[in-house]
Structure formats: structure tokens, C-alpha cells
Amino acid sequence: ELQQKVEETEVLKMELQMLETERVRLSLVEEKLMDVLQLLQQLRDLNVSKRALGKILLSTLESCRDPQPGKAHLFEVLDTLYHELAGCELLQSQPLEKTQSPQALSNPLVISC
């Protein structure tokens, strides 16, 4: 009976470790998604056309078509999209303070369509 309890404890420890790993992964994805949404908000405030945003998205998806081994595909796509958006010429030419509206500062997830 004691041996069974020890085995159950080991299984629970492994499950806890897997859950913690997943929590960290999801936290990283959430942070990257927030960054992407904030850049989209800034570009919307600069009146970037839907066509230009569509081209950025298609370029991102094309470059992430074949997942790199050892890298989470979702995070890879978000990271690539973030870099594509951050490289947008309009963002590069605007100071950060001017591109963020008060609404963007209060809630970066609110993007009206």
C-alpha cells in the first residue's frame, strides 16, 4: 500500500510539472498576443488600409507555412506577425506617444472593427 502511494505521488508530481510547463507556455503566448494586438491597434489608429494589413498577415502565414522543429507553431506565427507589424514603415516614422491613443493605453485588447 505504501509503494502504491509513492507511485501515485510520483505520477501527480509529473502531472503537476506538465501543467506548470503548459501554464508558462500559455503565458508566453498570451504576452505575444497582447503585443500583436497592441501593434494592430496602433496601425488602426494610423489608418493603415485593410489591404496592407492583409498583405502583412499573408506574408506572415507564408513564412510560417513549414513549422520549425522544436518551436511551438502558434508562438512562431505570433512572433513572426509581431515582427512584420513592428516593421511597418508607418510605425517606424511615428513616435510611440503619438501612435497610442488613450483608449489603447487603457485597454490594448479593444479593437473595434
Biotite code that builds the C-alpha atoms (Angstrom):
import biotite.structure as struc

atoms = struc.array([
    struc.Atom([0.000, 0.000, 0.000], chain_id="A", res_id=1, res_name="GLU", atom_name="CA", element="C"),
    struc.Atom([2.860, 2.367, 0.804], chain_id="A", res_id=2, res_name="LEU", atom_name="CA", element="C"),
    struc.Atom([4.519, 1.573, -2.542], chain_id="A", res_id=3, res_name="GLN", atom_name="CA", element="C"),
    struc.Atom([1.245, 2.372, -4.334], chain_id="A", res_id=4, res_name="GLN", atom_name="CA", element="C"),
    struc.Atom([1.032, 5.751, -2.568], chain_id="A", res_id=5, res_name="LYS", atom_name="CA", element="C"),
    struc.Atom([4.619, 6.535, -3.564], chain_id="A", res_id=6, res_name="VAL", atom_name="CA", element="C"),
    struc.Atom([3.839, 5.712, -7.212], chain_id="A", res_id=7, res_name="GLU", atom_name="CA", element="C"),
    struc.Atom([0.687, 7.845, -7.130], chain_id="A", res_id=8, res_name="GLU", atom_name="CA", element="C"),
    struc.Atom([2.684, 10.706, -5.654], chain_id="A", res_id=9, res_name="THR", atom_name="CA", element="C"),
    struc.Atom([5.259, 10.441, -8.451], chain_id="A", res_id=10, res_name="GLU", atom_name="CA", element="C"),
    struc.Atom([2.515, 10.453, -11.088], chain_id="A", res_id=11, res_name="VAL", atom_name="CA", element="C"),
    struc.Atom([0.930, 13.517, -9.506], chain_id="A", res_id=12, res_name="LEU", atom_name="CA", element="C"),
    struc.Atom([4.303, 15.284, -9.401], chain_id="A", res_id=13, res_name="LYS", atom_name="CA", element="C"),
    struc.Atom([4.819, 14.597, -13.104], chain_id="A", res_id=14, res_name="MET", atom_name="CA", element="C"),
    struc.Atom([1.329, 15.866, -13.925], chain_id="A", res_id=15, res_name="GLU", atom_name="CA", element="C"),
    struc.Atom([1.933, 18.999, -11.880], chain_id="A", res_id=16, res_name="LEU", atom_name="CA", element="C"),
    struc.Atom([5.194, 19.622, -13.702], chain_id="A", res_id=17, res_name="GLN", atom_name="CA", element="C"),
    struc.Atom([3.450, 19.198, -17.075], chain_id="A", res_id=18, res_name="MET", atom_name="CA", element="C"),
    struc.Atom([0.714, 21.622, -16.017], chain_id="A", res_id=19, res_name="LEU", atom_name="CA", element="C"),
    struc.Atom([3.284, 24.177, -14.901], chain_id="A", res_id=20, res_name="GLU", atom_name="CA", element="C"),
    struc.Atom([5.115, 23.853, -18.225], chain_id="A", res_id=21, res_name="THR", atom_name="CA", element="C"),
    struc.Atom([1.839, 24.369, -20.091], chain_id="A", res_id=22, res_name="GLU", atom_name="CA", element="C"),
    struc.Atom([0.985, 27.377, -17.903], chain_id="A", res_id=23, res_name="ARG", atom_name="CA", element="C"),
    struc.Atom([4.310, 29.012, -18.759], chain_id="A", res_id=24, res_name="VAL", atom_name="CA", element="C"),
    struc.Atom([3.830, 28.291, -22.467], chain_id="A", res_id=25, res_name="ARG", atom_name="CA", element="C"),
    struc.Atom([0.344, 29.793, -22.427], chain_id="A", res_id=26, res_name="LEU", atom_name="CA", element="C"),
    struc.Atom([1.615, 32.818, -20.544], chain_id="A", res_id=27, res_name="SER", atom_name="CA", element="C"),
    struc.Atom([4.233, 33.438, -23.244], chain_id="A", res_id=28, res_name="LEU", atom_name="CA", element="C"),
    struc.Atom([1.608, 33.071, -25.975], chain_id="A", res_id=29, res_name="VAL", atom_name="CA", element="C"),
    struc.Atom([-0.688, 35.482, -24.129], chain_id="A", res_id=30, res_name="GLU", atom_name="CA", element="C"),
    struc.Atom([2.072, 38.086, -23.829], chain_id="A", res_id=31, res_name="GLU", atom_name="CA", element="C"),
    struc.Atom([2.933, 37.821, -27.520], chain_id="A", res_id=32, res_name="LYS", atom_name="CA", element="C"),
    struc.Atom([-0.735, 38.052, -28.479], chain_id="A", res_id=33, res_name="LEU", atom_name="CA", element="C"),
    struc.Atom([-1.105, 41.201, -26.373], chain_id="A", res_id=34, res_name="MET", atom_name="CA", element="C"),
    struc.Atom([1.918, 42.705, -28.161], chain_id="A", res_id=35, res_name="ASP", atom_name="CA", element="C"),
    struc.Atom([0.429, 41.857, -31.574], chain_id="A", res_id=36, res_name="VAL", atom_name="CA", element="C"),
    struc.Atom([-2.952, 43.317, -30.637], chain_id="A", res_id=37, res_name="LEU", atom_name="CA", element="C"),
    struc.Atom([-1.322, 46.493, -29.390], chain_id="A", res_id=38, res_name="GLN", atom_name="CA", element="C"),
    struc.Atom([0.535, 46.913, -32.693], chain_id="A", res_id=39, res_name="LEU", atom_name="CA", element="C"),
    struc.Atom([-2.704, 46.300, -34.605], chain_id="A", res_id=40, res_name="LEU", atom_name="CA", element="C"),
    struc.Atom([-4.381, 48.993, -32.506], chain_id="A", res_id=41, res_name="GLN", atom_name="CA", element="C"),
    struc.Atom([-1.585, 51.431, -33.294], chain_id="A", res_id=42, res_name="GLN", atom_name="CA", element="C"),
    struc.Atom([-1.802, 50.665, -37.009], chain_id="A", res_id=43, res_name="LEU", atom_name="CA", element="C"),
    struc.Atom([-5.580, 51.111, -36.926], chain_id="A", res_id=44, res_name="ARG", atom_name="CA", element="C"),
    struc.Atom([-5.107, 54.497, -35.269], chain_id="A", res_id=45, res_name="ASP", atom_name="CA", element="C"),
    struc.Atom([-2.772, 55.410, -38.153], chain_id="A", res_id=46, res_name="LEU", atom_name="CA", element="C"),
    struc.Atom([-5.468, 54.399, -40.665], chain_id="A", res_id=47, res_name="ASN", atom_name="CA", element="C"),
    struc.Atom([-3.427, 51.631, -42.267], chain_id="A", res_id=48, res_name="VAL", atom_name="CA", element="C"),
    struc.Atom([-5.514, 50.041, -45.005], chain_id="A", res_id=49, res_name="SER", atom_name="CA", element="C"),
    struc.Atom([-7.064, 46.622, -44.619], chain_id="A", res_id=50, res_name="LYS", atom_name="CA", element="C"),
    struc.Atom([-5.259, 45.611, -47.798], chain_id="A", res_id=51, res_name="ARG", atom_name="CA", element="C"),
    struc.Atom([-1.870, 46.459, -46.262], chain_id="A", res_id=52, res_name="ALA", atom_name="CA", element="C"),
    struc.Atom([-2.732, 44.577, -43.074], chain_id="A", res_id=53, res_name="LEU", atom_name="CA", element="C"),
    struc.Atom([-3.916, 41.631, -45.177], chain_id="A", res_id=54, res_name="GLY", atom_name="CA", element="C"),
    struc.Atom([-0.601, 41.580, -47.031], chain_id="A", res_id=55, res_name="LYS", atom_name="CA", element="C"),
    struc.Atom([1.282, 41.551, -43.730], chain_id="A", res_id=56, res_name="ILE", atom_name="CA", element="C"),
    struc.Atom([-0.861, 38.665, -42.470], chain_id="A", res_id=57, res_name="LEU", atom_name="CA", element="C"),
    struc.Atom([-0.441, 36.670, -45.691], chain_id="A", res_id=58, res_name="LEU", atom_name="CA", element="C"),
    struc.Atom([3.306, 37.276, -45.628], chain_id="A", res_id=59, res_name="SER", atom_name="CA", element="C"),
    struc.Atom([3.409, 36.012, -42.041], chain_id="A", res_id=60, res_name="THR", atom_name="CA", element="C"),
    struc.Atom([1.408, 32.887, -42.846], chain_id="A", res_id=61, res_name="LEU", atom_name="CA", element="C"),
    struc.Atom([3.570, 32.190, -45.898], chain_id="A", res_id=62, res_name="GLU", atom_name="CA", element="C"),
    struc.Atom([6.789, 32.437, -43.900], chain_id="A", res_id=63, res_name="SER", atom_name="CA", element="C"),
    struc.Atom([5.368, 30.155, -41.174], chain_id="A", res_id=64, res_name="CYS", atom_name="CA", element="C"),
    struc.Atom([3.937, 27.550, -43.538], chain_id="A", res_id=65, res_name="ARG", atom_name="CA", element="C"),
    struc.Atom([6.526, 24.942, -42.566], chain_id="A", res_id=66, res_name="ASP", atom_name="CA", element="C"),
    struc.Atom([6.891, 24.828, -38.761], chain_id="A", res_id=67, res_name="PRO", atom_name="CA", element="C"),
    struc.Atom([10.419, 24.887, -37.412], chain_id="A", res_id=68, res_name="GLN", atom_name="CA", element="C"),
    struc.Atom([11.303, 21.834, -35.330], chain_id="A", res_id=69, res_name="PRO", atom_name="CA", element="C"),
    struc.Atom([11.413, 22.430, -31.596], chain_id="A", res_id=70, res_name="GLY", atom_name="CA", element="C"),
    struc.Atom([9.347, 25.624, -31.739], chain_id="A", res_id=71, res_name="LYS", atom_name="CA", element="C"),
    struc.Atom([5.664, 25.924, -30.899], chain_id="A", res_id=72, res_name="ALA", atom_name="CA", element="C"),
    struc.Atom([3.935, 26.749, -34.182], chain_id="A", res_id=73, res_name="HIS", atom_name="CA", element="C"),
    struc.Atom([1.379, 29.121, -32.654], chain_id="A", res_id=74, res_name="LEU", atom_name="CA", element="C"),
    struc.Atom([4.068, 31.112, -30.885], chain_id="A", res_id=75, res_name="PHE", atom_name="CA", element="C"),
    struc.Atom([6.177, 31.135, -34.060], chain_id="A", res_id=76, res_name="GLU", atom_name="CA", element="C"),
    struc.Atom([3.279, 32.604, -36.065], chain_id="A", res_id=77, res_name="VAL", atom_name="CA", element="C"),
    struc.Atom([2.537, 35.242, -33.409], chain_id="A", res_id=78, res_name="LEU", atom_name="CA", element="C"),
    struc.Atom([6.207, 36.160, -33.120], chain_id="A", res_id=79, res_name="ASP", atom_name="CA", element="C"),
    struc.Atom([6.582, 36.468, -36.897], chain_id="A", res_id=80, res_name="THR", atom_name="CA", element="C"),
    struc.Atom([3.388, 38.542, -37.131], chain_id="A", res_id=81, res_name="LEU", atom_name="CA", element="C"),
    struc.Atom([4.662, 40.794, -34.351], chain_id="A", res_id=82, res_name="TYR", atom_name="CA", element="C"),
    struc.Atom([7.928, 41.423, -36.211], chain_id="A", res_id=83, res_name="HIS", atom_name="CA", element="C"),
    struc.Atom([6.097, 42.007, -39.517], chain_id="A", res_id=84, res_name="GLU", atom_name="CA", element="C"),
    struc.Atom([3.770, 44.542, -37.864], chain_id="A", res_id=85, res_name="LEU", atom_name="CA", element="C"),
    struc.Atom([6.581, 46.223, -35.926], chain_id="A", res_id=86, res_name="ALA", atom_name="CA", element="C"),
    struc.Atom([8.488, 46.638, -39.183], chain_id="A", res_id=87, res_name="GLY", atom_name="CA", element="C"),
    struc.Atom([5.632, 48.600, -40.749], chain_id="A", res_id=88, res_name="CYS", atom_name="CA", element="C"),
    struc.Atom([7.006, 51.875, -42.103], chain_id="A", res_id=89, res_name="GLU", atom_name="CA", element="C"),
    struc.Atom([4.227, 53.982, -40.554], chain_id="A", res_id=90, res_name="LEU", atom_name="CA", element="C"),
    struc.Atom([5.083, 52.745, -37.061], chain_id="A", res_id=91, res_name="LEU", atom_name="CA", element="C"),
    struc.Atom([8.755, 53.420, -37.652], chain_id="A", res_id=92, res_name="GLN", atom_name="CA", element="C"),
    struc.Atom([8.074, 57.027, -38.649], chain_id="A", res_id=93, res_name="SER", atom_name="CA", element="C"),
    struc.Atom([5.748, 57.828, -35.708], chain_id="A", res_id=94, res_name="GLN", atom_name="CA", element="C"),
    struc.Atom([6.891, 58.429, -32.128], chain_id="A", res_id=95, res_name="PRO", atom_name="CA", element="C"),
    struc.Atom([5.361, 55.878, -29.760], chain_id="A", res_id=96, res_name="LEU", atom_name="CA", element="C"),
    struc.Atom([3.439, 58.500, -27.772], chain_id="A", res_id=97, res_name="GLU", atom_name="CA", element="C"),
    struc.Atom([1.605, 59.732, -30.867], chain_id="A", res_id=98, res_name="LYS", atom_name="CA", element="C"),
    struc.Atom([0.636, 56.273, -32.098], chain_id="A", res_id=99, res_name="THR", atom_name="CA", element="C"),
    struc.Atom([-1.045, 55.201, -28.866], chain_id="A", res_id=100, res_name="GLN", atom_name="CA", element="C"),
    struc.Atom([-4.435, 56.641, -28.148], chain_id="A", res_id=101, res_name="SER", atom_name="CA", element="C"),
    struc.Atom([-5.693, 56.942, -24.563], chain_id="A", res_id=102, res_name="PRO", atom_name="CA", element="C"),
    struc.Atom([-8.042, 54.042, -25.311], chain_id="A", res_id=103, res_name="GLN", atom_name="CA", element="C"),
    struc.Atom([-5.093, 51.881, -26.415], chain_id="A", res_id=104, res_name="ALA", atom_name="CA", element="C"),
    struc.Atom([-3.299, 52.639, -23.191], chain_id="A", res_id=105, res_name="LEU", atom_name="CA", element="C"),
    struc.Atom([-6.296, 51.789, -21.015], chain_id="A", res_id=106, res_name="SER", atom_name="CA", element="C"),
    struc.Atom([-7.159, 48.514, -22.756], chain_id="A", res_id=107, res_name="ASN", atom_name="CA", element="C"),
    struc.Atom([-4.883, 47.265, -25.534], chain_id="A", res_id=108, res_name="PRO", atom_name="CA", element="C"),
    struc.Atom([-7.258, 44.389, -26.360], chain_id="A", res_id=109, res_name="LEU", atom_name="CA", element="C"),
    struc.Atom([-10.125, 46.606, -27.531], chain_id="A", res_id=110, res_name="VAL", atom_name="CA", element="C"),
    struc.Atom([-10.052, 46.758, -31.309], chain_id="A", res_id=111, res_name="ILE", atom_name="CA", element="C"),
    struc.Atom([-13.245, 47.888, -32.951], chain_id="A", res_id=112, res_name="SER", atom_name="CA", element="C"),
    struc.Atom([-13.936, 46.782, -36.489], chain_id="A", res_id=113, res_name="CYS", atom_name="CA", element="C"),
])
